[in-house]
Amino acid sequence: MSVADFVAANLSRATGAGLDPHEYQRVAREMAVLDQWGETFMRAARGHLARAGQAATTISAGEHYQVAASWFHVATLGPNRESALAAAEADTAMRRALELLEPGARRIEGPGFTGWLRGPADAVATAVVVPGLDSGKEEFHAVTGALLRRGLAVFAMDGPGQGVLAAGSTVRADYHHVIGQVVDALGTRSVGLVGLSLGGYYVAESAARETRVAAAATVSGPFHLDWNALPPPVREIIVRRAGGEEAARHFARQVDLSVLAPQITCPLLVVDGGQDVIPGVTNGEPLARLAPHGQYLRIPHGDHLLGNARSDWLATLADWLHGALT
């Protein structure tokens, strides 16, 4: 794939992660070849770190640190020999942002997860934002912010093979064990879940098997993966995150909700983009149809993760989850 094609393919995702689209395009033009993706985006991230150090107010500094976290994360989405470093830098930048902007935010960790709990200590309910295959807790600021504005406490997390944990762990399909650990650590009786991309599968699998999930929403989540039909770039990411091809094939075979969907007894909202067509990945319509309390929201012009159509679904999802939990 050419530099221009890869940049265009990731525009929606990058802006959804919080990057200014004009800055994204300007920085991307610095690349002569795609192998420069990582160094180019990490250099842009460090520019925001420098601005944070020179900022006149703590608010401005915190905002620059948060933007830097997004740039470091996006640096991991393309070729990058230093992906582990970029993920660690994203984690550090987000910590520095929250120290300035939300000093009440708490880092909570367990054997298979890490993340930030944000929002009021007396929140009426808690939502957990679950990332996907090659995403992490620094990507979905818009989702987290929408839930926070509705008064929910929000735990944005990395699980096995995700974000800052990707360097030392591999993906697992039985994600409900991870969500169980999260609920234990949060000390709450129940949680709502929002899963994005492969995180949608993780959320649905957890909702079927973890009784403390009170409501769940998926965004661009797969119902089923067909390894042989997946595009080579997607297979390569799974191989990397699973720790080898055999493990990746085994993982992909487990991503199938046909048996689990009828076991999801909590309220479920499934959001899909009509332009999200990845070979080998089926959309979430069967999940919503088979789940006893499933609802389906399809945005015809939405792409994968619907970063090009946020106004058509984000507020609806946030209102729905708040209502389902409260």
C-alpha positions, 0 to 999 in steps of 0.5 A: 500500500502506498503512503497516500493510501495508508494515510487516507485509510487511517484518517478517520481513525486518527481523527477519532483518536483526537488528532487534528485532521489538518495536522495529521495531513501535514505531518503525514506529508513528511513521509517519503516511504511508509516505513517512516510512519513510526518515527514521523508520528513519534516526532510529532508527539514529541513536539507536543511534549515540548509545547507542554513544557513551555505552556503558560498554564497547567491546563494548556500543558495537560492538553498538550500531553493528552494530544501527545498521547494520541500521537504516540498511540497512532504511531503504533498503528503503522510500521514502527520498529519502536512500537513498544516504546511508542505505547509506553510513551503514550501511557506516560503522556496520558498520565502526565495529562491526567495529573494536571487536568484530572488529579482525581483520576486513579491508575488501577492495575491487575494481572491482565489489565491496566488503566485509568478510572476517571469521573466522580467518586460518587458516580451512579454507575461505572462504564469500562471502555474496551479497546480492540486488536491494535488499539489502547486506552489512549485512542478513544478519548471521544467515547470516554469524554461523552460518558464522563459528561453524562456523570458516569465513572469511566475506566479506560483500559488496556488488556492482554496484547493491547496498548502498553501491555502489548509488549509483554502479553498476547491477546486472549479470546476468553476476555471475560476473565479479564473483565472479571478482574477489572470488576473486582479491582473497581470494587463495584457491583456491576459495570457497563461495557463499551467495546470498539472494533475487536473490543466489541467481541470482547464485550459481547463475550464478557456480557455472555459469561460475566454476570456483573455486566449490566449493559453492553455496547459494541462499535464495529465489533466482529460477529465472526472471523474467517482467518482464510478470508482476512486481508494479509495486513489484518492477519499480520497484526493478529499474528503479532499480537497473538505471538505466532501464526498458530496462536493467531489462527487459534485465536481467530477460530474462537472469535465467533458469537453464534453460540454466545449471543443468545446467552447475553441477557443484559441490554445490548446496543450494536453499532455498525458502519455501512461502509465498514467492509473488511473481508473475513469479518462479519458485522454485528447485525446477527449479534443484535438479532440473536441477543434477547435484548439486542438493539441494532444501529447501522449508520449507512455512511459510517466506516470502521469505528465510525470516526467519519460519522461520530455525530450520528452515533456517539451521543446516542450510545452514551445516552443509551448506556447511561439510561441502561445503567441508571 
